């Protein structure tokens, strides 16, 4: 593993005591601190109807006015509930406002939990998400979406309708948020980038999270080379890595690890968040990433032995959702101090 980029992922959560305004402002402050520490990217997640960020693009537009270098990513935007042309318009606007620093990771999973709010469709969730993704890629890439062919269509006949404002380099910064082998292969076939998350599915029996992550990355790269005949884009992976230089921090991180192993993806919820409907009893083939924590030397050995991290071009550090601004800045500071020894270079 050499010269991997270093990023982080935050849920931009808020609790019932301080409210969403405080959470959003703390999120901006976290990005500012991370940029000062040399982190090259910061990523946010979209979660509806809960104590987390629900609308990433306006938030990243605001972050962009308070930062100068750090790249601003979505990890991820589930396409099932996105209107693809409106998303392309918003993304182009934000990318121009932040001087081309936007990184868009989208997902096409089968989750359709909020159909009661957003409406049902005549097909399954994954097929619909993939349809919307393809429309979005065409729109954000500047393709003609329609040629006016009659009156009453908002423009003279013959007019080619394309998304404006158009940010020419944005399409090259769109990634697939992949949780499986098949999703990574499809990303390569579509000609977009790849980021893998802290939840993967379709693992083979006995296969570790890191082994499967490395297999996904290799499938993406080999498919890209076969399909496009060029060097694949840089691949990012999300990981839970918590080096504890003090006994107090090691205890805190061990408690988070225990909670994550017993509560699964519902671990580390901010006060007032919805009661989870997903437990740690995951279906066969589904796995959440391990939490690498403890003494910095022990964490270093675990990091360097992980095949998924070794295969990555960029490591995105997953911050526990309920950690506050002070805890998160401390964690990013400690990680930035030890990361160069692992081959991950903050930009300074």
C-alpha positions as CSV (number, residue, x, y, z in Angstrom):
1,X,0.0,0.0,0.0
2,X,1.7,3.2,-1.1
3,X,0.6,6.9,-1.1
4,X,-3.1,6.2,-0.4
5,X,-5.2,9.3,0.0
6,X,-6.9,9.9,3.4
7,X,-10.5,10.9,3.9
8,X,-13.3,10.6,6.4
9,X,-17.0,10.0,6.5
10,X,-19.4,11.7,8.9
11,X,-23.1,11.2,9.3
12,X,-23.6,14.9,10.3
13,X,-25.9,13.8,13.2
14,X,-27.7,15.8,15.8
15,X,-29.3,15.1,19.1
16,X,-32.6,16.2,20.6
17,X,-30.9,18.5,23.1
18,X,-29.0,20.7,20.7
19,X,-31.0,20.3,17.5
20,X,-30.2,20.1,13.8
21,X,-28.8,23.6,13.5
22,X,-26.0,22.8,15.9
23,X,-25.3,19.5,14.2
24,X,-25.0,21.2,10.8
25,X,-22.7,23.9,12.1
26,X,-20.5,21.2,13.8
27,X,-20.4,19.4,10.6
28,X,-18.9,22.4,8.8
29,X,-16.4,22.9,11.6
30,X,-15.4,19.3,11.3
31,X,-14.6,19.7,7.6
32,X,-12.6,22.9,8.3
33,X,-10.6,21.0,11.0
34,X,-10.0,18.0,8.7
35,X,-8.7,20.3,5.9
36,X,-6.3,21.9,8.3
37,X,-5.0,18.4,9.3
38,X,-4.4,17.6,5.7
39,X,-7.3,15.2,4.9
40,X,-8.0,15.1,1.2
41,X,-11.6,14.3,1.2
42,X,-14.7,14.4,3.5
43,X,-17.9,12.4,2.8
44,X,-21.4,12.6,4.1
45,X,-24.3,10.1,4.0
46,X,-28.0,10.7,3.2
47,X,-30.5,9.4,5.7
48,X,-34.2,10.4,5.6
49,X,-36.5,11.1,8.5
50,X,-34.0,10.7,11.3
51,X,-31.4,12.6,13.3
52,X,-28.9,12.7,10.4
53,X,-28.2,14.7,7.3
54,X,-31.1,14.3,4.8
55,X,-30.0,16.7,2.1
56,X,-26.2,16.5,1.4
57,X,-25.8,18.8,-1.5
58,X,-26.9,22.1,0.2
59,X,-24.7,21.1,3.1
60,X,-21.7,20.5,0.9
61,X,-22.3,23.8,-0.9
62,X,-22.1,25.5,2.5
63,X,-19.0,23.5,3.5
64,X,-17.4,24.6,0.2
65,X,-17.7,28.3,1.3
66,X,-15.7,27.5,4.4
67,X,-12.9,25.3,2.9
68,X,-10.5,25.6,0.0
69,X,-8.8,22.3,-0.8
70,X,-10.6,19.3,0.7
71,X,-12.8,17.3,-1.8
72,X,-16.5,17.1,-0.8
73,X,-18.2,13.7,-1.3
74,X,-21.6,12.0,-0.9
75,X,-21.3,8.4,0.3
76,X,-23.9,7.6,-0.6
77,X,-27.0,9.0,-2.4
78,X,-29.5,6.1,-2.9
79,X,-30.8,6.6,-6.4
80,X,-34.2,4.9,-5.7
81,X,-35.6,8.2,-4.3
82,X,-33.7,10.7,-6.4
83,X,-35.2,12.6,-9.4
84,X,-32.2,12.2,-11.7
85,X,-32.5,15.4,-13.7
86,X,-33.1,17.6,-10.6
87,X,-30.2,15.9,-8.9
88,X,-27.9,16.6,-11.9
89,X,-29.0,20.3,-11.8
90,X,-28.2,20.5,-8.1
91,X,-24.9,18.7,-8.4
92,X,-23.7,20.9,-11.3
93,X,-24.6,24.0,-9.3
94,X,-22.8,22.8,-6.2
95,X,-19.7,21.7,-8.1
96,X,-19.3,25.1,-9.7
97,X,-19.8,26.8,-6.4
98,X,-17.0,24.6,-4.7
99,X,-14.6,25.0,-7.7
100,X,-14.8,21.4,-8.9
101,X,-14.3,19.6,-5.6
102,X,-17.6,17.6,-5.5
103,X,-17.3,13.8,-5.5
104,X,-20.7,12.0,-6.0
105,X,-21.1,8.5,-4.8
106,X,-24.5,7.0,-5.6
107,X,-26.0,3.6,-4.8
108,X,-28.5,1.3,-6.5
109,X,-29.4,-1.1,-3.7
110,X,-32.7,-2.9,-3.3
111,X,-33.8,-0.9,-0.2
112,X,-37.2,0.7,-0.7
113,X,-38.2,1.4,2.9
114,X,-39.8,4.8,2.2
115,X,-42.2,4.0,-0.7
116,X,-45.1,5.1,1.5
117,X,-43.7,8.6,1.4
118,X,-41.9,8.9,-2.0
119,X,-44.3,6.7,-3.9
120,X,-44.2,3.2,-5.4
121,X,-43.1,2.2,-8.9
122,X,-44.1,-0.5,-11.2
123,X,-40.8,-2.5,-10.9
124,X,-38.5,-3.6,-8.1
125,X,-36.4,-1.1,-6.2
126,X,-33.0,-2.1,-7.7
127,X,-34.2,-1.9,-11.3
128,X,-35.7,1.5,-10.7
129,X,-32.6,2.7,-9.0
130,X,-30.4,1.6,-11.9
131,X,-32.8,3.3,-14.4
132,X,-32.6,6.5,-12.5
133,X,-28.8,6.2,-12.2
134,X,-28.4,5.9,-16.0
135,X,-30.7,8.9,-16.5
136,X,-28.6,10.9,-14.0
137,X,-25.3,10.0,-15.6
138,X,-26.6,11.1,-19.0
139,X,-27.9,14.4,-17.4
140,X,-24.8,15.2,-15.4
141,X,-22.6,14.3,-18.4
142,X,-24.2,17.0,-20.6
143,X,-26.1,14.7,-22.9
144,X,-29.2,16.0,-24.8
145,X,-32.2,14.8,-22.7
146,X,-34.9,15.8,-25.2
147,X,-35.2,17.7,-28.5
148,X,-38.3,19.9,-28.5
149,X,-40.6,18.6,-31.2
150,X,-43.7,20.7,-30.9
151,X,-45.3,23.7,-29.2
152,X,-45.9,24.1,-25.5
153,X,-42.6,22.6,-24.4
154,X,-40.9,25.6,-23.0
155,X,-38.5,26.3,-26.0
156,X,-38.7,26.5,-29.8
157,X,-38.9,23.3,-31.8
158,X,-35.5,21.8,-32.5
159,X,-34.0,23.0,-29.2
160,X,-31.8,20.5,-27.5
161,X,-32.6,20.4,-23.8
162,X,-29.5,19.8,-21.5
163,X,-29.0,20.3,-17.8
164,X,-27.7,23.7,-16.9
165,X,-25.5,24.8,-15.3
166,X,-23.2,22.1,-16.6
167,X,-19.9,21.4,-14.8
168,X,-17.8,19.6,-17.4
169,X,-15.5,17.6,-15.1
170,X,-18.2,16.3,-12.7
171,X,-19.1,13.1,-14.5
172,X,-15.5,11.9,-14.0
173,X,-16.1,12.3,-10.3
174,X,-19.2,10.1,-10.0
175,X,-18.7,6.8,-8.2
176,X,-20.7,3.7,-7.5
177,X,-21.2,3.0,-3.8
178,X,-20.7,-0.8,-4.1
179,X,-21.6,-3.4,-1.4
180,X,-21.1,-6.4,-3.7
181,X,-19.1,-7.9,-6.5
182,X,-21.8,-7.4,-9.0
183,X,-22.2,-3.7,-8.2
184,X,-18.5,-3.1,-8.6
185,X,-18.5,-4.8,-12.0
186,X,-21.4,-2.8,-13.1
187,X,-19.6,0.4,-12.1
188,X,-16.7,-0.5,-14.3
189,X,-19.0,-1.2,-17.2
190,X,-20.7,2.1,-16.8
191,X,-17.3,3.9,-16.7
192,X,-17.7,5.5,-13.2
193,X,-15.6,5.3,-10.1
194,X,-15.9,3.0,-7.1
195,X,-16.2,3.4,-3.3
196,X,-16.9,0.4,-1.0
197,X,-18.6,0.9,2.3
198,X,-18.7,-0.6,5.8
199,X,-21.5,-3.0,4.8
200,X,-20.9,-5.7,2.2
201,X,-23.0,-8.6,1.0
202,X,-22.6,-11.9,-0.9
203,X,-19.5,-12.9,0.9
204,X,-18.4,-16.5,0.3
205,X,-18.4,-18.9,3.3
206,X,-15.3,-18.3,5.4
207,X,-14.3,-15.2,3.5
208,X,-13.2,-12.2,5.6
209,X,-14.5,-8.7,5.1
210,X,-11.1,-7.5,3.9
211,X,-10.6,-10.5,1.6
212,X,-14.0,-9.8,-0.1
213,X,-13.3,-6.1,-0.3
214,X,-10.0,-6.8,-2.1
215,X,-11.8,-9.2,-4.5
216,X,-14.4,-6.6,-5.3
217,X,-11.7,-4.0,-6.1
218,X,-9.8,-6.4,-8.3
219,X,-13.0,-7.3,-10.2
220,X,-13.7,-3.6,-10.8
221,X,-10.2,-2.9,-12.0
222,X,-10.0,-6.0,-14.3
223,X,-13.4,-5.2,-15.8
224,X,-12.4,-1.6,-16.3
225,X,-9.2,-2.6,-18.2
226,X,-11.1,-5.1,-20.3
227,X,-14.0,-2.7,-21.1
228,X,-12.1,0.6,-21.5
229,X,-8.5,-0.3,-22.1
230,X,-7.3,2.4,-19.7
231,X,-6.1,2.7,-16.2
232,X,-9.0,2.4,-13.7
233,X,-9.9,5.4,-11.5
234,X,-8.7,5.5,-7.9
235,X,-10.8,3.3,-5.6
236,X,-11.8,4.4,-2.1
237,X,-12.8,2.2,0.8
238,X,-14.5,3.1,4.0
239,X,-13.1,1.6,7.2
240,X,-13.6,1.9,11.0
241,X,-10.1,2.6,12.4
242,X,-9.7,4.0,16.0
243,X,-6.1,4.1,17.3
244,X,-6.2,5.0,21.0
245,X,-3.0,6.7,22.3
246,X,-4.5,6.9,25.8
247,X,-6.1,4.3,28.1
248,X,-9.3,6.5,28.2
249,X,-9.6,6.5,24.4
250,X,-8.9,2.8,24.1
251,X,-11.7,2.1,26.6
252,X,-14.0,4.4,24.7
253,X,-13.2,2.8,21.3
254,X,-13.6,-0.7,22.8
255,X,-17.0,0.2,24.0
256,X,-18.0,1.4,20.5
257,X,-16.7,-1.8,19.0
258,X,-18.7,-3.9,21.4
259,X,-21.8,-1.9,20.6
260,X,-21.2,-2.3,16.9
261,X,-20.8,-6.1,17.2
262,X,-23.9,-6.4,19.4
263,X,-26.2,-3.8,17.7
264,X,-24.8,-3.9,14.2
265,X,-25.5,-0.9,11.9
266,X,-27.7,0.6,14.6
267,X,-24.7,1.3,16.9
268,X,-23.7,4.8,18.0
269,X,-27.1,6.6,17.5
270,X,-27.4,10.2,18.6
271,X,-29.9,10.9,21.4
272,X,-33.4,11.0,20.0
273,X,-32.7,9.0,16.9
274,X,-35.3,6.5,15.7
275,X,-35.4,3.0,17.3
276,X,-33.6,0.8,14.8
277,X,-35.4,-2.0,12.9
278,X,-32.1,-3.7,11.9
279,X,-30.3,-5.9,14.4
280,X,-26.9,-7.4,14.5
281,X,-28.3,-10.8,13.4
282,X,-27.5,-10.2,9.7
283,X,-28.5,-12.6,6.9
284,X,-26.0,-15.1,5.6
285,X,-23.5,-13.4,3.3
286,X,-24.0,-9.9,4.8
287,X,-21.2,-8.4,6.9
288,X,-20.3,-5.1,8.5
289,X,-16.7,-4.0,8.7
290,X,-14.6,-4.8,11.7
291,X,-13.6,-2.0,14.0
292,X,-9.8,-1.8,14.2
293,X,-9.1,-0.3,17.6
294,X,-6.6,-0.4,20.5
295,X,-3.0,0.7,21.0
296,X,-1.7,2.5,17.9
297,X,0.9,-0.2,17.3
298,X,-1.8,-3.0,17.5
299,X,-4.0,-1.0,15.1
300,X,-1.1,-0.5,12.7
301,X,-0.5,-4.2,12.5
302,X,-4.2,-4.9,11.9
303,X,-4.3,-2.2,9.2
304,X,-1.2,-3.4,7.4
305,X,-2.5,-7.0,7.4
306,X,-5.9,-6.1,5.9
307,X,-6.1,-7.0,2.2
308,X,-9.0,-4.6,1.5
309,X,-7.1,-1.6,2.8
310,X,-4.0,-2.7,1.0
311,X,-5.9,-2.7,-2.3
312,X,-7.3,0.8,-1.8
313,X,-6.1,4.1,-3.4
314,X,-8.0,6.1,-0.8
315,X,-9.1,5.2,2.8
316,X,-12.2,6.9,4.1
317,X,-12.3,6.8,7.9
318,X,-15.8,6.1,9.2
319,X,-16.5,8.3,12.2
320,X,-18.9,6.8,14.8
321,X,-22.2,8.7,14.3
322,X,-22.8,9.7,17.9
323,X,-19.3,11.1,18.4
324,X,-19.4,14.9,18.9
325,X,-17.2,17.5,17.2
326,X,-14.5,17.4,19.9
327,X,-14.3,13.6,19.8
328,X,-14.2,13.5,16.0
329,X,-11.5,16.2,15.8
330,X,-9.4,14.3,18.3
331,X,-9.8,11.1,16.3
332,X,-8.9,12.7,13.0
333,X,-5.9,14.3,14.7
334,X,-4.6,11.0,16.1
335,X,-5.1,9.3,12.8
336,X,-3.3,12.0,10.8
337,X,-0.3,11.6,13.1
338,X,0.1,7.8,12.5
339,X,-1.3,7.4,9.0
340,X,2.0,8.2,7.1
341,X,3.6,5.2,8.7
342,X,0.8,3.1,7.1
343,X,1.4,4.6,3.6
344,X,-1.5,7.1,3.9
345,X,-0.4,10.6,3.3
346,X,-2.4,13.7,4.5
347,X,-1.7,16.5,2.1
348,X,-0.7,19.0,4.8
